[in-house]
């Protein structure tokens, strides 16, 4: 009798875990296509702002480049700066599909 009461809680936990385990595996990723209003807002507002950010980032990169020259590890820092100031806004502006706000990095 005592053995049954000791096994009851672990068996219940295994049963509940076994019932809940398949649900995350069966879940499907929901993808929604952007509607026309989202695409229009992206085209008229976000893309021009991305272009401005790219130009301003390029200017900021050129201005900070002499400051990086004094430091050690110039190439690594210049690559990081170039990625942050130029390439990220450039990819956001020109590489992503119209209406998609998230970028895959």
Secondary structure, 3 states (H helix, E strand, C coil): CHHHHHHHHHHHHHHHHHHHHHHHHHCCCCCCCCCHHHHHHHHHHHHHHHHHHHHHHHHHHHHHHHHHHCCCCHHHHHHHHHHHHHHHHHHHHHCCCCCCCCCCC
